[in-house]
């Protein structure tokens, strides 16, 4: 009796390992079709040799390359005894060939885990897929900019590099990234360039300047550009090379002055939580003007002793909630270690399941 397509699909869903999926491909044509979908839907390529092998297979087998929905490429050769082994000559050519054939790709991530030559965005030149999510560690150049101009469905973008370019501005003829709503970028200048005229709602970036006067100007320019988004801001995560109470309060005050009346902000950080009670009360009084805030990230590295015991973290969380009762999660940062406190039904506990690095995307 021939099983239905739904039955084949359910059986494949319960197969535990990729090796078993490969074996299932040999059972019958129907099982092969369903098992190949499971095998090639999401690919994580790590190591020079394996990446070249899989990419060459995708470039030469349209049946398989058309199945790829999500592709992650880690530019590191962890299969070699020599950590400094150079990238093979055909490495990027094989990736370019695969990308040209993965026509249904929606999620693409390219990670450079070592100091490699990141000027490889040319591999995107002849791609026809329309991405929804793109994690891009490539160097910013004309190849990358041309590719981004072709992505009308992209909603989630991570940029490791950015250089000011007038052609990033929206235009009526060919707008760049018209659906972009989530932006993670190393340089705040990228957020300033991409926020106006686009439905940006979530931004994670960092200050490019270290001098206080330059940082004030940078902060003003960034918030001004964020207000020009087509949708209200829900999350802002601002990193800094040096966190101080004084500038953190300036950051919070500026945010409140620009966004409090129409604020839909649910996530805000990173802010220094003042040690002294008087300054802390001033901090809370400003923070409470963000009426929809659900999660805040607080830097407490200057506290002595560090308030990182469960009891101390609970006490600080409940203290904050006296002024900001809408906050249900607090991320405490001490010397780059992050701890998430979660409040449910007035019970405050350590949230071991939450990932502090991505909460700004989820709240």
N, C-alpha and C positions, 0 to 999 in steps of 0.2 A: 504494500500500500504506500503510495507516494505521500509524503508529509507536505503540509501546506507551507507557504513561504513564512507565515507567522510562526509556525512550529520550528522551522530551521532557525529563525531569528532568535527565538527564546532559548533554544539549545546553545547557540553560540554565546549568548549573553552570560551563561553560567559556566563557560569554559574559563578556567582559572589562570592559565599561563599562555604566553605567546607561543611557546613550543607546542602546546596542545592545539592552538589555533592553526599552526602550520601543518600539523598532522591531520587536522580536520579537513584541510583543503584537499587532501588526497582521497577522502571518502566518496564524494560525489560532486557533480557540477554545482548542484544547488548549495551544498555545504561550502564549497569553494567560494561561491559568490558572497555568502554571508560572512565567512571567516575572513576573507580578504578585506571586506569593509571594516571589520573590527581591527585587523592588523594595520591597515594603512590610514584609517581615519585620523589618528593622532600619532605623530612621529617626533621622537626626541633624538637628535643626531649629535653624538659626542665622540670625539676621536677622529683624526684625519682619515684613517683608512676606512673606517665604517661609514663615515659621512660620504666619502667618494663613492663607495660601493652602492649605498642606497640611492644616492642622487643619480648615478649612472643608470640604475635600474628604473627609476622614475622617468628619466629622460627617454629611455628606450621602450617603455611599456605604458602606453597611454591608458590602458585599462586600469592600471594601478595608480598612476599619477592623478587620474580624475577622481579617485576616492579620497584624496588627502584634503582634510578640512582644517587641521591645525598642524603647524610645523615649527619646531624649536631647534635652532642650530647653535651649539656651544662650540666656539672656536677655541678648542684646547685639545691637545693630543694626549689624553690620559691613558692611552694604551701603549705608550712608548716608554722605554726605560730612560730616554733622554728628554727631560722636561723642556729643554730649549730646542728641541728638534724643529727645524723650519717647516713652514707650511708647504706641502708638495706643490709642484708647478701646476698640476691639474685640479687642485682643490677648489678654487673659486670658479673655474670653468665648469666643473661638474655641478656646483651649486646653481650657477646661472642656467645651465641646461635643465635642471630639475624644476626651477622656478618658472621657466617658460612653459612647462607642461602641466604644472599643478593649477589648472585653470579654475578650479572651484575652491581654492584656498581662501579661508576667511580669517584665520588667526596665524600670524607670523611673528616669531621672536628670534632675534639674532643677538647672542651674548658673546662679548669678548672677555674671556676670563683671565687673559694674560695680556702683557704689553705687545699687542700685535698691530699691524698696519690696518687701521680701521677705514681707510679710504677705498672701500670695496662696494660702494652703493651702485656701481655700474652693473652689478649682477641683476638689478631690478629693471634694466632698460627695456626689455621686450616682454615684460610680464603683463598679462591680461586679467588677472584675478582682481576682485574687489574685496579688500580687507574690511573687517570690523574692528580688529585689534592689531596693533603693530608695536612691538617692543624693539626699538631701533638703537643699536650701539654703533651704527655707522657714523663716520665723519660727515658733517653737513657739507654738501657740495651740490653742484648743478644736477648731478644724476639723482640724488635723493630728492631735491626739490621738484624736479620734473615728475618723479614717481608720485610724490605726495599730491601734485596737481591732478593726477589721474584717479585719485581715490575719493570718489564721491560718497561712499558708504562708511568711511572710517569714523568710528565714534570714540575709540580709546587709543591714545598715542603716548608712548614713552620715547623721549629724545635724550640721548646722552650728549649730543653736541648741537650747537646752534651758532649761526653767524647772521648778523643783521643783513636782511635782503629785502628791498622794496617790493619784490614780487610776491611776498607772503601776504600782502594786504588783500582783503576781499575785493572782488570786482564783479560787476554785473555779467560780464562775458564768461569768465571762467573762475568762479570762486574756489579758493583753496580750502579743502576739508570743510564743506558746508554743514556736516552733521557732527563735527567733533564736540564731545561733551566732557570727556575725561582726559586730562593732560598731566603727565608727569615729565618734568624737564629739569635738567641740571642747572640751566641758566634761566633766571627770571625774565631775561629779555625775550625768550621764546614765548613765555606766557603773555607778556605785553603785546607781542606781535600777533598772536593767534586768538586772543580773547575777543577783541572787538568784532561784532557782526556774526559771531558763531554761538551756538547754544552751549557754551562752556558752563558746567555746573560744579566740577571737581578739579582742583589744581593742587599738585604737589611740586614744590620747587625750593630754591634756596637763594639767599642773598649772594649777589656777585661781588659786592663791595664790603670792605672791612672798616673803613673810616666812617665815623658816625654821621657826618654831614652828607656823605655820599649815600649812605644807607637810608637816611631820611628821604632824600630825593628819590632813590630807587623804590622805597616803600610807597611814596605818594604816587609815583608813576604807575606802579603795578596795580594798586587799588583803583586808580582812575580807569585803567584799561579793563580791569575785571568788571567794573560797573557797566561797561559797554557791551558785555555779553548779551545775547538775545534771551538768556534765561537767568534766573536768580542763582546766586552761588550757594551751594550746599556744603562744600568742604574746602578748606584751605589749610594746607600743611606747609609751613615755612620753616626751613632749616637755616641755621646760622653757624658760622665757624666759631663764634664766641657768644654765649648767651649771658646777658646781664639783666638785672632787675629793671634798670632805668629804661633801656631800649625796649624791653619786653612790654612794659606798661605803655610806651609810646605806640608800639605795634597794636596792642589791644585797643587803645584809645582811638587811634586812627581808623581801625576796623569798625568800631562802634559808631563813630561819627559819620562814616560813609555808608554803612549798611544797616544800622539798627532799625530805621523806620520801615524798610522793606526787606528786612533780612529773613532769609530762609535757611540760614547757616545752621548746620547740624554738627559739623566737626570743625575744630579750630586748634591749631598748635603750630610750633612748639612755643609755649610761654613759660617764663621763669616764675615759679611760685615764690613770692617773697618770704623771707624767714621771719622778719619782724612783724609783730601782730598788726601794728598801725598800717604799714604798707600793704599787708595781706588783706586787710579790710578794704582798703582803697581799691585793690586789685579785684576783689569779689564784687564791690559795688559797680565797677565798670563792666565786669563780665556778665553780671545779671541782666544787663540791657540787651543781651542776645537771647531773646525770649524762646527760641526754638532749639537751642544748643542741646545736643545729646551726648557728645563725646568731646573731651578736651585733653590735650597732651601737655603735661606739666614737667618742667625740668627742675630737679631738686638736688643737683650735684653739689651745691654750695652748702647744703644743710649739714650741720655737725651736732650730734651724730646723725648719720643718714636715716631717714624715716622709711626704711625699706622692710621692716618687719610687718607681718600681716596686721597686727594690732595698730601700728602707726599708720599704715596705709588706709585701713578702715576709718580711723579717726579723721584723717585729712579728707577722705572722700565724703564722709557725712558732714564735715564742716563746710565743704564746698556746696553741698546740696542744700544747706540752710538758705543759701543765697541763690542757687541755681538748681531748683528742684527738678527741672527737665533733664538734667544730666544723669545718664544711667551707666556711663562708662568713663573711667578716668585712666589715662595712660601716664604712669610715673616713670621718668627717665632719670637714672643715676649712673653717671660715667658710662653712657651709651647702652646700659642695660635697661630694658623696658619691661614693665610689669603692668598688666591690665587688671583693674578692679571693676567688677560688674555689680550693679545694684538691681535686684529683682524682689518685688514685694517688700521693700525696705530691708532686705537682707543683702549685705555687702560681702562678696567673696572674691578670691583670686580667680580670674578667668584664664585657665590653662589652655583652653581650646582656641581662644582668640589669637589672631596674628596681628600684633601691634603695627606691623608695616603696611597692612592693607585695610585697616579699619576705616581710613579716610575714604575708601571706595565703597564701603558697605553701609555706613550709617545713613 
